Amino acid sequence: MQESAISRRIRDLEDRLGASLFHRHSGGVHLTVAGRRFLQRARQIIRNLGEGAKIVNAVGRVKDGHLRIGIFSSLSSGFLQELLKSFHEQHEGVEFQVLDGNPAEHVAAIRQFRLDVAFLTGTHEWPQCEVDHLWNERVFVVLPDSHPLAGKDEVSWHEIVHEKFIVMDSAPGQEIHDYLVKHVGSLGHHPRIESQFVGRDSLLTMVGLGTGLTVTSEATTATQIPGICYRPIIGEVLPFSAVWSPKNDNPALRRFISIAKVQSKRQAVMPMNRPDPPPSGDGPLQSRDQFQ
């Protein structure tokens, strides 16, 4: 800029502020008291702008940020655990918060941008949301290790239709309740189901005490609870999908979804190499790979 243009800008600024910023004389200029105070604030503003630009740049490059994740499965093992681990290793500066809840709550929070992404069972569409089927998990019945079926490698619905089941009152208890009603009901029986006001681990402990059976997804089978065993239900596979809003412009979300899709494709082509279930109820079956 020319010196005359700078002088005009300064005079315009002084007119707007209502005070002189410089003493002008034949030997040059120097700051007034008002000018010195204004300069201090101006420098602080410029520093703040620079810091703000660095923060925004870090978020855009997913070097920093926040990710809110809704789950409907266990983090004990499996696809979801590996996904969170991979994302954290690649983007250590991004903090993520994991929240339990039922599908309706998660989807409502996604639409209101209170949640970035949720992992839910099923593959059906949710209005105003993107849905991508990522992985499958086998469905397991949880038995006391003294149960007659504990000695089998896998069980059928016909073998457990007359059993009493227990589910959590909180999520995903209602969904498990509906799942049991659907499958047992299809065999012409009405299941006996009781809701318990306990968490996941306490519910599994209650199974070990003989208060009833329950069902769970494959990822949960890594949870070690004395007195119980897990046995897969023949032919039962549960799909899991990621759900998020296409209007959500969180860079961390976009990167997270990208990593999830890559992991899904990689596991889809991996050969399945599962260990055989233990022949007796002397411990839970460890899940290594997920079906796809």
Backbone as CSV, one residue per row, in Angstrom:
resi,resn,N_x,N_y,N_z,CA_x,CA_y,CA_z,C_x,C_y,C_z
1,MET,0.840,-1.200,0.000,0.000,0.000,0.000,0.876,1.251,0.000
2,GLN,0.409,2.321,-0.616,1.128,3.576,-0.590,0.987,4.245,0.775
3,GLU,1.987,5.070,1.113,1.988,5.734,2.419,0.758,6.621,2.596
4,SER,0.359,7.263,1.517,-0.815,8.146,1.609,-2.081,7.358,1.930
5,ALA,-2.186,6.136,1.372,-3.370,5.304,1.640,-3.392,4.849,3.098
6,ILE,-2.216,4.500,3.625,-2.137,4.090,5.028,-2.531,5.259,5.933
7,SER,-2.039,6.468,5.607,-2.377,7.647,6.409,-3.877,7.888,6.418
8,ARG,-4.522,7.750,5.255,-5.976,7.937,5.200,-6.685,6.899,6.054
9,ARG,-6.250,5.636,6.001,-6.871,4.581,6.813,-6.754,4.913,8.310
10,ILE,-5.567,5.360,8.717,-5.365,5.672,10.134,-6.273,6.825,10.565
11,ARG,-6.372,7.884,9.717,-7.231,9.023,10.065,-8.697,8.590,10.122
12,ASP,-9.105,7.724,9.197,-10.489,7.219,9.244,-10.733,6.445,10.543
13,LEU,-9.742,5.651,10.960,-9.869,4.891,12.207,-9.962,5.826,13.404
14,GLU,-9.124,6.879,13.409,-9.174,7.854,14.507,-10.534,8.531,14.570
15,ASP,-11.100,8.865,13.397,-12.423,9.488,13.372,-13.481,8.561,13.959
16,ARG,-13.385,7.266,13.620,-14.366,6.298,14.151,-14.197,6.108,15.648
17,LEU,-12.939,6.113,16.120,-12.674,5.901,17.547,-12.926,7.156,18.374
18,GLY,-12.824,8.307,17.756,-13.024,9.561,18.479,-11.803,9.995,19.271
19,ALA,-10.613,9.547,18.896,-9.379,9.928,19.593,-8.208,9.769,18.642
20,SER,-7.175,10.585,18.853,-5.969,10.486,18.034,-5.106,9.337,18.523
21,LEU,-4.556,8.576,17.592,-3.663,7.476,17.922,-2.199,7.890,17.849
22,PHE,-1.898,8.989,17.102,-0.517,9.433,16.923,-0.388,10.930,17.178
23,HIS,0.724,11.313,17.747,1.145,12.706,17.739,1.941,12.909,16.465
24,ARG,1.552,13.890,15.661,2.224,14.137,14.391,3.032,15.433,14.494
25,HIS,4.290,15.387,14.062,5.142,16.565,14.086,6.157,16.443,12.961
26,SER,6.952,17.487,12.796,7.884,17.519,11.657,8.929,16.420,11.726
27,GLY,9.233,15.958,12.935,10.241,14.912,13.077,9.685,13.510,12.923
28,GLY,8.369,13.388,12.719,7.757,12.070,12.560,6.501,11.941,13.411
29,VAL,6.189,10.752,13.866,4.999,10.494,14.675,5.369,9.583,15.833
30,HIS,4.571,9.682,16.912,4.681,8.702,17.992,3.310,8.506,18.607
31,LEU,3.128,7.365,19.269,1.817,6.989,19.783,1.365,7.903,20.917
32,THR,0.075,8.181,20.920,-0.543,8.844,22.068,-0.829,7.797,23.134
33,VAL,-1.309,8.233,24.303,-1.712,7.289,25.345,-2.802,6.361,24.801
34,ALA,-3.779,6.961,24.111,-4.844,6.152,23.512,-4.274,5.192,22.478
35,GLY,-3.279,5.663,21.709,-2.673,4.813,20.692,-1.965,3.614,21.278
36,ARG,-1.230,3.845,22.396,-0.518,2.726,23.032,-1.497,1.671,23.550
37,ARG,-2.568,2.130,24.172,-3.561,1.182,24.700,-4.265,0.428,23.568
38,PHE,-4.575,1.144,22.508,-5.230,0.501,21.372,-4.309,-0.535,20.731
39,LEU,-3.015,-0.216,20.620,-2.058,-1.137,20.015,-1.955,-2.439,20.804
40,GLN,-1.978,-2.331,22.150,-1.913,-3.538,22.974,-3.092,-4.466,22.666
41,ARG,-4.295,-3.901,22.595,-5.491,-4.698,22.301,-5.453,-5.257,20.876
42,ALA,-4.964,-4.444,19.963,-4.907,-4.896,18.571,-3.978,-6.087,18.415
43,ARG,-2.813,-6.019,19.089,-1.883,-7.147,19.018,-2.488,-8.410,19.624
44,GLN,-3.240,-8.237,20.739,-3.885,-9.387,21.373,-4.919,-10.009,20.437
45,ILE,-5.671,-9.167,19.748,-6.679,-9.668,18.810,-6.018,-10.456,17.682
46,ILE,-4.911,-9.932,17.159,-4.210,-10.617,16.075,-3.679,-11.971,16.536
47,ARG,-3.147,-12.014,17.785,-2.683,-13.301,18.324,-3.832,-14.291,18.443
48,ASN,-4.972,-13.808,18.950,-6.134,-14.693,19.097,-6.619,-15.205,17.750
49,LEU,-6.605,-14.333,16.749,-7.006,-14.768,15.414,-6.062,-15.845,14.885
50,GLY,-4.760,-15.652,15.129,-3.793,-16.648,14.679,-3.987,-17.981,15.365
51,GLU,-4.221,-17.941,16.684,-4.461,-19.182,17.425,-5.748,-19.846,16.965
52,GLY,-6.787,-19.026,16.733,-8.049,-19.579,16.251,-7.892,-20.257,14.902
53,ALA,-7.100,-19.650,14.020,-6.868,-20.244,12.705,-6.155,-21.581,12.828
54,LYS,-5.193,-21.674,13.773,-4.476,-22.933,13.976,-5.425,-24.020,14.489
55,ILE,-6.322,-23.638,15.411,-7.280,-24.604,15.961,-8.200,-25.125,14.864
56,VAL,-8.736,-24.186,14.063,-9.642,-24.593,12.983,-8.906,-25.487,11.981
57,ASN,-7.670,-25.138,11.692,-6.881,-25.938,10.762,-6.660,-27.347,11.306
58,ALA,-6.396,-27.451,12.630,-6.179,-28.765,13.253,-7.441,-29.603,13.211
59,VAL,-8.596,-28.962,13.458,-9.863,-29.687,13.397,-10.126,-30.164,11.978
60,GLY,-9.867,-29.287,11.006,-10.094,-29.659,9.610,-9.227,-30.814,9.168
61,ARG,-8.015,-30.913,9.705,-7.107,-32.005,9.367,-7.244,-33.168,10.345
62,VAL,-8.276,-33.129,11.192,-8.593,-34.141,12.203,-7.382,-34.363,13.120
63,LYS,-6.656,-33.300,13.420,-5.606,-33.348,14.421,-6.169,-33.022,15.798
64,ASP,-7.373,-32.503,15.808,-8.048,-32.109,17.036,-9.537,-32.249,16.789
65,GLY,-10.344,-32.163,17.826,-11.788,-32.224,17.646,-12.459,-33.126,18.661
66,HIS,-13.737,-33.376,18.417,-14.554,-34.164,19.342,-15.527,-35.013,18.530
67,LEU,-15.745,-36.236,18.983,-16.644,-37.170,18.309,-17.545,-37.826,19.344
68,ARG,-18.859,-37.759,19.119,-19.842,-38.348,20.040,-20.468,-39.567,19.357
69,ILE,-20.320,-40.726,20.014,-20.678,-42.007,19.400,-21.730,-42.720,20.247
70,GLY,-22.827,-43.098,19.619,-23.853,-43.890,20.284,-23.679,-45.358,19.954
71,ILE,-23.786,-46.219,20.947,-23.571,-47.651,20.707,-24.780,-48.456,21.172
72,PHE,-24.908,-49.627,20.572,-25.968,-50.563,20.919,-25.387,-51.958,21.041
73,SER,-24.092,-52.022,21.266,-23.395,-53.294,21.364,-22.298,-53.156,22.394
74,SER,-21.640,-54.248,22.694,-20.551,-54.226,23.666,-19.259,-53.759,23.015
75,LEU,-18.415,-53.107,23.816,-17.077,-52.724,23.355,-16.026,-53.744,23.807
76,SER,-16.470,-54.877,24.333,-15.532,-55.856,24.873,-14.622,-56.438,23.804
77,SER,-15.126,-56.594,22.600,-14.336,-57.171,21.511,-15.025,-56.855,20.203
78,GLY,-14.448,-57.349,19.114,-15.119,-57.290,17.834,-14.880,-56.021,17.036
79,PHE,-15.733,-55.818,16.038,-15.579,-54.753,15.054,-15.494,-53.381,15.706
80,LEU,-16.410,-53.088,16.608,-16.481,-51.746,17.181,-15.255,-51.423,18.028
81,GLN,-14.787,-52.381,18.790,-13.579,-52.161,19.584,-12.387,-51.874,18.682
82,GLU,-12.233,-52.658,17.609,-11.121,-52.463,16.684,-11.221,-51.119,15.967
83,LEU,-12.439,-50.700,15.646,-12.633,-49.424,14.968,-12.205,-48.260,15.860
84,LEU,-12.645,-48.253,17.109,-12.272,-47.178,18.027,-10.766,-47.159,18.275
85,LYS,-10.179,-48.340,18.357,-8.735,-48.423,18.567,-7.978,-47.846,17.369
86,SER,-8.383,-48.217,16.157,-7.716,-47.738,14.948,-7.850,-46.227,14.808
87,PHE,-9.041,-45.715,15.057,-9.256,-44.270,14.933,-8.411,-43.505,15.942
88,HIS,-8.351,-43.997,17.178,-7.561,-43.312,18.207,-6.076,-43.325,17.867
89,GLU,-5.594,-44.433,17.327,-4.178,-44.519,16.961,-3.828,-43.532,15.853
90,GLN,-4.758,-43.295,14.934,-4.496,-42.397,13.808,-4.784,-40.936,14.133
91,HIS,-5.662,-40.704,15.118,-6.082,-39.330,15.443,-6.149,-39.162,16.958
92,GLU,-4.978,-39.172,17.585,-4.919,-39.113,19.042,-5.473,-37.813,19.606
93,GLY,-5.441,-36.742,18.812,-5.919,-35.461,19.304,-7.425,-35.337,19.368
94,VAL,-8.144,-36.268,18.760,-9.608,-36.219,18.756,-10.153,-36.954,19.982
95,GLU,-10.917,-36.252,20.779,-11.563,-36.877,21.932,-12.891,-37.472,21.485
96,PHE,-13.197,-38.679,21.969,-14.512,-39.226,21.654,-15.243,-39.663,22.915
97,GLN,-16.545,-39.489,22.861,-17.445,-39.835,23.960,-18.378,-40.931,23.479
98,VAL,-18.475,-42.015,24.237,-19.309,-43.158,23.864,-20.518,-43.213,24.787
99,LEU,-21.706,-43.311,24.186,-22.955,-43.278,24.945,-23.806,-44.494,24.618
100,ASP,-24.325,-45.154,25.652,-25.306,-46.226,25.476,-26.683,-45.616,25.264
101,GLY,-27.556,-46.343,24.600,-28.919,-45.869,24.420,-29.672,-46.735,23.443
102,ASN,-30.987,-46.470,23.309,-31.774,-47.246,22.360,-31.784,-46.547,21.006
103,PRO,-32.154,-47.238,19.945,-32.073,-46.659,18.596,-32.836,-45.357,18.428
104,ALA,-34.055,-45.277,18.958,-34.853,-44.060,18.778,-34.166,-42.852,19.416
105,GLU,-33.601,-43.029,20.600,-32.888,-41.938,21.267,-31.661,-41.524,20.476
106,HIS,-30.904,-42.503,19.998,-29.694,-42.206,19.236,-30.024,-41.445,17.948
107,VAL,-31.035,-41.891,17.218,-31.362,-41.254,15.946,-31.865,-39.826,16.173
108,ALA,-32.673,-39.630,17.214,-33.143,-38.277,17.533,-31.964,-37.358,17.850
109,ALA,-30.989,-37.872,18.588,-29.813,-37.074,18.931,-28.970,-36.769,17.688
110,ILE,-28.899,-37.702,16.749,-28.164,-37.476,15.498,-28.818,-36.361,14.691
111,ARG,-30.132,-36.376,14.595,-30.840,-35.348,13.830,-30.684,-33.964,14.459
112,GLN,-30.496,-33.928,15.773,-30.321,-32.658,16.487,-28.849,-32.295,16.673
113,PHE,-27.952,-33.075,16.072,-26.503,-32.858,16.128,-25.957,-32.923,17.557
114,ARG,-26.654,-33.648,18.434,-26.132,-33.918,19.775,-25.309,-35.199,19.790
115,LEU,-25.358,-35.936,18.693,-24.616,-37.185,18.521,-24.122,-37.202,17.080
116,ASP,-22.880,-37.633,16.880,-22.324,-37.643,15.525,-22.674,-38.909,14.757
117,VAL,-22.570,-40.065,15.410,-22.823,-41.329,14.736,-23.302,-42.339,15.767
118,ALA,-24.119,-43.286,15.316,-24.574,-44.369,16.189,-24.436,-45.683,15.444
119,PHE,-24.133,-46.737,16.186,-24.038,-48.080,15.634,-25.213,-48.890,16.167
120,LEU,-26.135,-49.244,15.253,-27.393,-49.872,15.631,-27.561,-51.205,14.928
121,THR,-28.409,-52.047,15.494,-28.723,-53.322,14.847,-29.688,-53.089,13.698
122,GLY,-29.598,-53.952,12.699,-30.495,-53.856,11.557,-29.892,-53.051,10.421
123,THR,-30.583,-53.062,9.286,-30.116,-52.361,8.091,-31.191,-51.437,7.517
124,HIS,-32.290,-51.239,8.246,-33.371,-50.432,7.674,-32.995,-48.954,7.665
125,GLU,-33.668,-48.196,6.808,-33.369,-46.778,6.640,-33.990,-45.947,7.761
126,TRP,-33.297,-44.868,8.125,-33.810,-43.878,9.074,-33.948,-42.558,8.326
127,PRO,-35.131,-41.933,8.337,-35.310,-40.660,7.625,-34.299,-39.609,8.072
128,GLN,-33.818,-38.834,7.109,-32.863,-37.742,7.320,-31.485,-38.245,7.771
129,CYS,-31.220,-39.527,7.590,-29.944,-40.089,8.036,-29.317,-40.949,6.938
130,GLU,-27.984,-41.030,6.979,-27.254,-41.988,6.162,-27.105,-43.283,6.967
131,VAL,-27.228,-44.410,6.277,-27.107,-45.718,6.929,-26.177,-46.589,6.102
132,ASP,-25.217,-47.219,6.781,-24.282,-48.106,6.076,-24.075,-49.371,6.910
133,HIS,-24.442,-50.519,6.318,-24.259,-51.809,6.987,-22.773,-52.141,6.988
134,LEU,-22.193,-52.339,8.172,-20.747,-52.512,8.294,-20.322,-53.920,8.691
135,TRP,-21.052,-54.547,9.604,-20.616,-55.873,10.049,-21.791,-56.653,10.618
136,ASN,-21.561,-57.951,10.825,-22.544,-58.846,11.418,-21.955,-59.527,12.646
137,GLU,-22.811,-59.901,13.564,-22.388,-60.683,14.721,-23.355,-61.839,14.926
138,ARG,-22.814,-62.984,15.331,-23.674,-64.102,15.696,-24.412,-63.787,16.995
139,VAL,-25.545,-64.424,17.170,-26.342,-64.254,18.383,-26.086,-65.447,19.296
140,PHE,-25.830,-65.175,20.574,-25.512,-66.204,21.556,-26.556,-66.233,22.661
141,VAL,-26.858,-67.424,23.144,-27.636,-67.558,24.369,-26.646,-67.672,25.529
142,VAL,-26.972,-67.010,26.618,-26.123,-67.043,27.807,-26.745,-68.023,28.798
143,LEU,-25.964,-69.026,29.198,-26.440,-70.120,30.048,-25.626,-70.197,31.330
144,PRO,-26.228,-70.700,32.428,-25.397,-71.091,33.576,-24.490,-72.232,33.145
145,ASP,-23.276,-72.298,33.640,-22.370,-73.363,33.187,-22.814,-74.744,33.664
146,SER,-23.836,-74.777,34.524,-24.395,-76.068,34.960,-25.606,-76.485,34.130
147,HIS,-26.006,-75.678,33.168,-27.187,-75.963,32.359,-26.917,-77.167,31.450
148,PRO,-27.930,-78.025,31.213,-27.733,-79.194,30.341,-27.244,-78.836,28.939
149,LEU,-27.616,-77.645,28.429,-27.203,-77.259,27.083,-25.780,-76.708,27.034
150,ALA,-25.170,-76.508,28.197,-23.816,-75.952,28.228,-22.801,-76.900,27.594
151,GLY,-23.117,-78.173,27.525,-22.206,-79.138,26.933,-22.274,-79.201,25.423
152,LYS,-23.190,-78.436,24.805,-23.323,-78.453,23.350,-22.493,-77.335,22.726
153,ASP,-22.107,-77.535,21.468,-21.357,-76.511,20.753,-22.253,-75.345,20.343
154,GLU,-23.505,-75.633,20.006,-24.471,-74.610,19.638,-25.870,-75.135,19.945
155,VAL,-26.819,-74.199,20.047,-28.180,-74.600,20.425,-29.165,-74.051,19.395
156,SER,-30.366,-74.627,19.410,-31.428,-74.172,18.515,-32.523,-73.503,19.334
157,TRP,-33.369,-72.733,18.667,-34.492,-72.093,19.364,-35.417,-73.146,19.973
158,HIS,-35.576,-74.279,19.292,-36.475,-75.320,19.814,-36.018,-75.807,21.194
159,GLU,-34.722,-75.742,21.449,-34.199,-76.252,22.720,-34.375,-75.269,23.880
160,ILE,-34.689,-74.016,23.576,-34.780,-73.026,24.664,-36.132,-72.313,24.709
161,VAL,-37.113,-72.764,23.927,-38.405,-72.049,23.882,-39.138,-72.075,25.217
162,HIS,-38.912,-73.084,26.021,-39.619,-73.192,27.303,-38.832,-72.582,28.467
163,GLU,-37.671,-72.001,28.181,-36.837,-71.426,29.231,-37.372,-70.056,29.671
164,LYS,-36.999,-69.666,30.859,-37.276,-68.314,31.339,-36.102,-67.411,30.943
165,PHE,-36.412,-66.203,30.449,-35.390,-65.261,30.029,-35.436,-64.006,30.905
166,ILE,-34.286,-63.395,31.070,-34.204,-62.122,31.780,-33.514,-61.105,30.872
167,VAL,-33.976,-59.857,30.931,-33.401,-58.778,30.129,-33.271,-57.540,31.006
168,MET,-32.423,-56.613,30.580,-32.281,-55.356,31.304,-33.503,-54.467,31.052
169,ASP,-33.844,-53.664,32.048,-34.917,-52.694,31.859,-34.472,-51.561,30.936
170,SER,-33.177,-51.255,30.963,-32.634,-50.205,30.097,-32.159,-50.815,28.785
171,ALA,-31.737,-49.933,27.859,-31.253,-50.404,26.559,-30.048,-51.320,26.736
172,PRO,-29.980,-52.416,25.942,-30.901,-52.801,24.862,-31.973,-53.801,25.302
173,GLY,-32.410,-53.715,26.547,-33.344,-54.708,27.081,-34.632,-54.844,26.297
174,GLN,-35.246,-53.706,25.908,-36.514,-53.776,25.183,-36.333,-54.421,23.822
175,GLU,-35.224,-54.111,23.166,-34.970,-54.706,21.846,-34.744,-56.213,21.955
176,ILE,-34.043,-56.647,23.020,-33.850,-58.083,23.236,-35.181,-58.753,23.545
177,HIS,-36.015,-58.071,24.327,-37.362,-58.577,24.629,-38.134,-58.819,23.335
178,ASP,-38.152,-57.813,22.448,-38.887,-57.943,21.179,-38.287,-59.044,20.314
179,TYR,-36.969,-59.174,20.350,-36.278,-60.206,19.580,-36.708,-61.595,20.043
180,LEU,-36.790,-61.778,21.354,-37.209,-63.067,21.906,-38.665,-63.372,21.564
181,VAL,-39.531,-62.375,21.690,-40.949,-62.566,21.377,-41.112,-62.993,19.919
182,LYS,-40.351,-62.355,19.027,-40.454,-62.661,17.599,-40.018,-64.095,17.309
183,HIS,-38.859,-64.497,17.825,-38.316,-65.795,17.455,-38.985,-66.950,18.187
184,VAL,-39.239,-66.773,19.470,-39.929,-67.829,20.210,-41.388,-67.913,19.772
185,GLY,-41.985,-66.742,19.517,-43.375,-66.723,19.060,-43.563,-67.395,17.726
186,SER,-42.544,-67.327,16.866,-42.654,-67.964,15.552,-42.732,-69.479,15.654
187,LEU,-42.345,-70.011,16.811,-42.422,-71.462,17.044,-43.688,-71.856,17.786
188,GLY,-44.588,-70.873,17.949,-45.873,-71.165,18.583,-45.853,-71.109,20.093
189,HIS,-44.838,-70.467,20.686,-44.746,-70.363,22.140,-44.689,-68.898,22.559
190,HIS,-45.174,-68.619,23.745,-45.063,-67.279,24.316,-43.937,-67.303,25.346
191,PRO,-42.860,-66.551,25.119,-41.701,-66.641,26.020,-41.970,-66.035,27.397
192,ARG,-41.322,-66.613,28.388,-41.358,-66.033,29.742,-40.165,-65.089,29.877
193,ILE,-40.461,-63.807,30.019,-39.405,-62.797,30.053,-39.623,-61.882,31.250
194,GLU,-38.563,-61.675,32.021,-38.608,-60.742,33.150,-37.579,-59.642,32.953
195,SER,-37.988,-58.399,33.245,-37.061,-57.275,33.188,-36.370,-57.101,34.528
196,GLN,-35.081,-56.830,34.478,-34.293,-56.630,35.692,-33.658,-55.233,35.653
197,PHE,-33.711,-54.529,36.779,-33.175,-53.175,36.855,-31.690,-53.219,37.212
198,VAL,-30.910,-53.789,36.297,-29.476,-53.963,36.531,-28.727,-53.631,35.245
199,GLY,-27.404,-53.531,35.332,-26.567,-53.323,34.169,-26.226,-54.630,33.492
200,ARG,-25.436,-54.532,32.417,-25.122,-55.707,31.604,-24.382,-56.781,32.403
201,ASP,-23.338,-56.391,33.135,-22.548,-57.371,33.881,-23.369,-58.029,34.986
202,SER,-24.197,-57.234,35.658,-25.033,-57.798,36.726,-26.060,-58.766,36.160
203,LEU,-26.567,-58.460,34.967,-27.534,-59.368,34.339,-26.876,-60.714,34.038
204,LEU,-25.654,-60.678,33.527,-24.946,-61.921,33.240,-24.659,-62.700,34.522
205,THR,-24.355,-61.981,35.584,-24.139,-62.647,36.870,-25.417,-63.341,37.336
206,MET,-26.564,-62.697,37.123,-27.844,-63.298,37.504,-28.117,-64.564,36.716
207,VAL,-27.674,-64.592,35.434,-27.801,-65.835,34.661,-27.020,-66.948,35.338
208,GLY,-25.807,-66.637,35.798,-24.983,-67.631,36.475,-25.614,-68.138,37.755
209,LEU,-26.457,-67.304,38.378,-27.144,-67.703,39.616,-28.383,-68.552,39.338
210,GLY,-28.733,-68.708,38.052,-29.854,-69.570,37.706,-31.200,-68.880,37.655
211,THR,-31.228,-67.531,37.568,-32.509,-66.818,37.554,-33.147,-66.768,36.180
212,GLY,-32.419,-67.175,35.139,-32.960,-67.168,33.789,-31.854,-67.059,32.765
213,LEU,-32.211,-67.295,31.504,-31.255,-67.163,30.409,-31.404,-65.782,29.780
214,THR,-30.461,-65.407,28.947,-30.586,-64.199,28.145,-29.864,-64.428,26.832
215,VAL,-30.011,-63.497,25.902,-29.296,-63.584,24.635,-28.459,-62.321,24.464
216,THR,-27.407,-62.441,23.695,-26.508,-61.312,23.506,-25.808,-61.429,22.165
217,SER,-25.151,-60.366,21.753,-24.408,-60.384,20.490,-23.000,-60.914,20.713
218,GLU,-22.326,-61.217,19.635,-21.031,-61.890,19.684,-19.965,-61.103,20.431
219,ALA,-19.981,-59.764,20.304,-18.940,-58.953,20.935,-18.937,-59.095,22.449
220,THR,-20.117,-59.345,23.027,-20.217,-59.438,24.481,-19.561,-60.694,25.019
221,THR,-19.346,-61.700,24.173,-18.848,-62.987,24.665,-17.419,-62.916,25.196
222,ALA,-16.762,-61.781,24.998,-15.424,-61.613,25.584,-15.501,-61.241,27.058
223,THR,-16.689,-60.892,27.540,-16.867,-60.521,28.942,-16.768,-61.760,29.831
224,GLN,-15.845,-61.756,30.754,-15.618,-62.892,31.638,-16.457,-62.757,32.910
225,ILE,-17.459,-63.605,33.049,-18.315,-63.626,34.237,-18.313,-65.056,34.779
226,PRO,-17.935,-65.259,36.031,-17.941,-66.623,36.590,-19.335,-67.233,36.570
227,GLY,-19.396,-68.513,36.248,-20.651,-69.252,36.349,-21.510,-69.255,35.104
228,ILE,-21.046,-68.635,34.003,-21.857,-68.613,32.787,-21.041,-69.124,31.605
229,CYS,-21.743,-69.438,30.524,-21.093,-69.774,29.263,-21.961,-69.240,28.131
230,TYR,-21.342,-69.076,26.963,-22.033,-68.554,25.794,-22.105,-69.645,24.731
231,ARG,-23.270,-69.830,24.133,-23.421,-70.794,23.057,-24.172,-70.134,21.899
232,PRO,-23.629,-70.230,20.666,-24.294,-69.604,19.524,-25.623,-70.279,19.212
233,ILE,-26.603,-69.467,18.806,-27.894,-69.994,18.370,-27.797,-70.283,16.868
234,ILE,-28.142,-71.464,16.479,-27.962,-71.917,15.100,-28.654,-70.973,14.118
235,GLY,-27.884,-70.479,13.155,-28.448,-69.678,12.074,-28.748,-68.239,12.404
236,GLU,-28.474,-67.787,13.626,-28.827,-66.424,14.019,-27.638,-65.482,13.818
237,VAL,-27.807,-64.505,12.944,-26.790,-63.498,12.671,-27.448,-62.123,12.745
238,LEU,-26.803,-61.201,13.432,-27.368,-59.875,13.671,-26.543,-58.830,12.919
239,PRO,-27.162,-58.087,11.981,-26.414,-57.050,11.257,-26.297,-55.772,12.086
240,PHE,-25.187,-55.060,11.921,-24.973,-53.775,12.584,-24.657,-52.710,11.530
241,SER,-25.237,-51.529,11.720,-25.059,-50.440,10.766,-24.643,-49.156,11.472
242,ALA,-23.922,-48.317,10.738,-23.615,-46.963,11.204,-24.708,-46.029,10.709
243,VAL,-25.142,-45.111,11.566,-26.182,-44.135,11.220,-25.649,-42.748,11.563
244,TRP,-25.728,-41.814,10.618,-25.274,-40.452,10.873,-26.040,-39.486,9.975
245,SER,-25.943,-38.198,10.267,-26.645,-37.188,9.492,-25.766,-36.706,8.342
246,PRO,-26.302,-36.641,7.114,-25.514,-36.110,5.990,-25.237,-34.620,6.127
247,LYS,-25.951,-33.932,7.034,-25.750,-32.501,7.245,-24.679,-32.213,8.295
248,ASN,-24.177,-33.260,8.930,-23.156,-33.077,9.955,-21.800,-32.850,9.265
249,ASP,-21.207,-31.662,9.491,-19.954,-31.325,8.814,-18.732,-31.491,9.709
250,ASN,-18.859,-32.294,10.770,-17.728,-32.553,11.660,-16.652,-33.335,10.893
251,PRO,-15.456,-32.755,10.682,-14.405,-33.476,9.934,-14.022,-34.801,10.584
252,ALA,-14.059,-34.855,11.927,-13.724,-36.101,12.620,-14.720,-37.197,12.275
253,LEU,-15.993,-36.834,12.107,-17.013,-37.815,11.737,-16.713,-38.394,10.356
254,ARG,-16.388,-37.536,9.392,-16.120,-38.005,8.035,-14.939,-38.974,8.020
255,ARG,-13.906,-38.643,8.768,-12.738,-39.514,8.822,-13.083,-40.830,9.519
256,PHE,-13.892,-40.760,10.579,-14.295,-41.944,11.335,-15.091,-42.904,10.448
257,ILE,-16.045,-42.360,9.680,-16.852,-43.185,8.786,-15.971,-43.815,7.710
258,SER,-14.999,-43.046,7.211,-14.090,-43.582,6.190,-13.297,-44.767,6.716
259,ILE,-12.770,-44.644,7.944,-12.019,-45.746,8.551,-12.929,-46.957,8.771
260,ALA,-14.171,-46.707,9.195,-15.126,-47.800,9.427,-15.413,-48.565,8.141
261,LYS,-15.568,-47.855,7.027,-15.860,-48.516,5.751,-14.664,-49.354,5.278
262,VAL,-13.473,-48.813,5.453,-12.276,-49.572,5.069,-12.164,-50.842,5.902
263,GLN,-12.402,-50.729,7.213,-12.332,-51.907,8.088,-13.393,-52.927,7.707
264,SER,-14.586,-52.448,7.354,-15.667,-53.352,6.957,-15.295,-54.145,5.709
265,LYS,-14.723,-53.463,4.712,-14.319,-54.157,3.482,-13.195,-55.144,3.750
266,ARG,-12.267,-54.761,4.622,-11.148,-55.648,4.932,-11.634,-56.922,5.616
267,GLN,-12.549,-56.792,6.558,-13.049,-57.973,7.263,-13.957,-58.810,6.375
268,ALA,-14.554,-58.189,5.370,-15.442,-58.941,4.478,-14.683,-59.956,3.649
269,VAL,-13.393,-59.649,3.345,-12.608,-60.564,2.505,-11.688,-61.457,3.322
270,MET,-11.636,-61.251,4.652,-10.789,-62.101,5.485,-11.418,-63.464,5.654
271,PRO,-10.649,-64.530,5.617,-11.199,-65.866,5.888,-11.611,-65.969,7.331
272,MET,-12.739,-66.612,7.566,-13.219,-66.767,8.928,-12.402,-67.835,9.642
273,ASN,-11.868,-67.479,10.790,-10.964,-68.369,11.525,-11.320,-68.342,13.000
274,ARG,-12.477,-68.889,13.303,-12.954,-68.863,14.677,-12.528,-70.112,15.415
275,PRO,-12.245,-69.970,16.702,-11.983,-71.160,17.506,-13.273,-71.905,17.758
276,ASP,-13.181,-73.198,17.909,-14.368,-73.968,18.253,-14.819,-73.619,19.656
277,PRO,-16.156,-73.615,19.906,-16.639,-73.342,21.259,-16.124,-74.401,22.225
278,PRO,-15.902,-74.036,23.483,-15.469,-75.017,24.457,-16.534,-76.070,24.667
279,PRO,-16.165,-77.311,24.851,-17.158,-78.386,24.968,-17.953,-78.324,26.248
280,SER,-17.499,-77.613,27.258,-18.239,-77.527,28.514,-18.275,-76.083,28.955
281,GLY,-19.009,-75.803,30.003,-19.196,-74.433,30.464,-18.056,-73.948,31.315
282,ASP,-16.826,-74.075,30.875,-15.698,-73.656,31.691,-15.115,-72.334,31.232
283,GLY,-15.932,-71.517,30.608,-15.468,-70.189,30.225,-16.177,-69.713,28.985
284,PRO,-16.197,-68.380,28.752,-16.888,-67.824,27.593,-16.128,-68.071,26.313
285,LEU,-16.879,-68.128,25.245,-16.284,-68.257,23.927,-15.677,-66.932,23.529
286,GLN,-14.449,-66.928,23.095,-13.780,-65.701,22.690,-14.051,-65.436,21.217
287,SER,-14.565,-64.229,20.897,-14.864,-63.856,19.525,-13.671,-63.159,18.900
288,ARG,-13.230,-63.611,17.712,-12.095,-62.994,17.050,-12.535,-62.183,15.823
289,ASP,-13.226,-62.824,14.891,-13.645,-62.140,13.682,-15.170,-62.057,13.679
290,GLN,-15.676,-61.069,12.930,-17.119,-60.918,12.808,-17.562,-61.468,11.452
291,PHE,-18.770,-62.008,11.385,-19.326,-62.411,10.101,-19.556,-61.171,9.252
292,GLN,-19.601,-61.312,7.955,-19.989,-60.227,7.056,-20.838,-60.808,5.947
